[in-house]
Amino acid sequence: MKTLVIGASKGLGKALIEGLGEAGDTLLGVSRSRPENLMARAGVDLRWIEANLGEPAMAAQIIEQAVIEDGHPGHEVLHPGAPS
């Protein structure tokens, strides 16, 4: 299964990246930057898109990029970050 996690660098989003998936699954993490200490479960293909989703046009572009590059995720996890 492919899962898209938005706001994946900390908090609940990071916990989802670290806890979701089984061997053979793909996780697509989206955040402003990828944390150095982030690890997915063994056998999970973790891919990253660095982006600031504060603008709706950027959010649409990221979703489109994920769909074009990886096919439609089997399950989407949308975790909006708190405004800064």
Secondary structure, DSSP 8 states (H G I E B T S, - for coil): -EEEEESTTSHHHHHHHHH---TT-EEEEEESS--TT----TT-EEEEEE--TTSHHHHHHHHHHHHHHH---SEEEE------
